[in-house]
Amino acid sequence: MAQTDTSFVSPHTGVGSLPIAEPVSIALRESSTPSPSAASASDTLDFSGNKVPTDQLPAESSDLHERLPALATLNDFIGEAPAWLISAALHMIVLIVFGLLLITTREPVGILLQLQPSDTTGEDLEAGDLDMPLDFDDPLLDEIASAEPQALAEFAETETIPIESIPTLATGLEPSSEPIRMSLSGREAGMKASLLAAYGGTAATQDAVAEGLEWLKRNQGGDGLWNLKGKFADGVNSNNPEAATGMALIAFQGAGYTPLSDPKDPHTRVVTKAWYALLKRQDQDGNFFSTGRSTGRLYTQAICTIALCELYGMTRDEEYRAPAQLAVDYCASVQGPEGGWQYYPNVGGDLSVTGWFVMALQSARMAGLDVPSETLERIGGFLDLVTLDGGSQYSYRPGQGKRMSMTAEGLLCRQYLGWSHDDRRLTRGADLLNKNLPSWKGTRDSYYWYYASQVCHHMEGKHWRTWNDRMKVVLPAHQVAKGRERGSWDPTGDKGKAYGGRLYVTCLSIYMLEVYYRHLPIYKTELLSGQ
């Protein structure tokens, strides 16, 4: 097993190393070692059964020898005392002992609660701002019904934030504003608790996120990076450490972890080491891609830009602003002539790559970075080229047929670029997504699920309830529960297995289960109306 490198240069503190706790080793003692019971009465033992040196004993223990002359004097006094005095003293001691026994053996006072019908009706309990009905006939519910709500325990004493005070996410082409900058604040503890309750997150979804992050932590390389090939099952032939690391960081940051998080939390060390390694991969133009399939070049750039813009938006650390802005500028500079992006700089466009860049630019706006308005305007022109069914469905490239994954991706782009909540094209598209819910039967498409989850989450209401009722059951129920790959999702049967493998599918699954709080809602109409 390769030894993990525990030293790294922190972006904030320079060259250094974080202290690593020594493992606690428990060994069987040799038979010649005296047991605690065999130890001398004068020996003092610690909790491990080891003798404590006499020079480490408290002062009152060593003072015992100085008090021995006084005890000898007391013994002489008892021997010379009259019999009646000794008898009276003994009777007094017996009375005191009986009194103590009576006090300590009294029956404890208890409170008896009785449940019985009442003539008056009390107030109904409210389940939350959103009613999330469950299909109790779904057999998958049985698989998670016994799950302990451990992950939600961290929010049990967290003060929630009133839903009315949560801003909506400004969209469209206007310059970045305060609501956009606040859109990453859902990852903060109080806001996270409110959004989880409002949008139907459960203990099972949070447990699944926690297990997924643990799997990622275990598979981080000694250099701080991840890669798509990995040492895990179902990797792919292409490493592409930059894309893999960007995807892993998005998962950790979605749960609220940054290099400025609690230094005692192991996940803080994970993201700190990863960011130090990844930022060294960015070149002077802002580009991150260096190795892997050439067709992954701009995918890699968009993914790393999303992660970096989120990092700056969450921390407001000026050290990250310059590289984040440089990455955004590179994204704008490689936009194709049709307004989209494809595999290589400044050529054509396809909706798959373009969708990642829309997310990157939106993340930049969320962080308050500069995004050229012309770049955003040209994206709308490209989306028009891949529009079908009047705008409710989309194709991969202009002139091609509709695809569910591209429809979800196209609709999300339209939401971020300013379509209103009640736009007929958007509602018709969301209706179609609700007819194609996540299922583990047959061929799966985590890529489609990822984009559809975001679209329906922003739509809220019936579209979100229908989608979430299925997603929040299916994903936790099919997470690997034991063995080396515990916490991941098996890519077998998923369209993403061939080009992304286990790490890719696992990251997308984590993103979906973080959807409740990763980004603030765009519209927030249903929450405010109480529906």
Secondary structure, 3 states (H helix, E strand, C coil): CCCCCCEEEECCCEEEECCCCCCCCCCCCCCCCCCHHHCCCCCCECCCCCECCHHHCCHHHHHHHHHHHHHHHHHHHHHHCCHHHHHHHHHHHHHHHHHHHHHHCCCCCCCCCCCCCCCCCCCCCCCCCCCCCCCCCCCHHHHHCCCCCCHHHHHCCCCCCCHHHCCCCCCCCCCCCHHHHHHHHHHCHHHHHHHHHHHCCCHHHHHHHHHHHHHHHHCCCCCCCCCCCCCCCCCCCCCCHHHHHHHHHHHHHHCCCCCCCCCCCHHHHHHHHHHHHHHCCCCCCCCCCCCCCHHHHHHHHHHHHHHHHHHHHHHCCHHHHHHHHHHHHHHHHCCCCCCCECCCCCCCCEHHHHHHHHHHHHHHHHCCCCCCHHHHHHHHHHHHHCEEHHHCEEECCCCCCECHHHHHHHHHHHHHCCCCCCCHHHHHHHHHHHCCCCCCCCCECHHHHHHHHHHHHHHCHHHHHHHHHHHHHHHHHCCCCCCCCCCCCCCCCEHHHCCCHHHHHHHHHHHHHCCCCCCCCCCCHHHHHCC
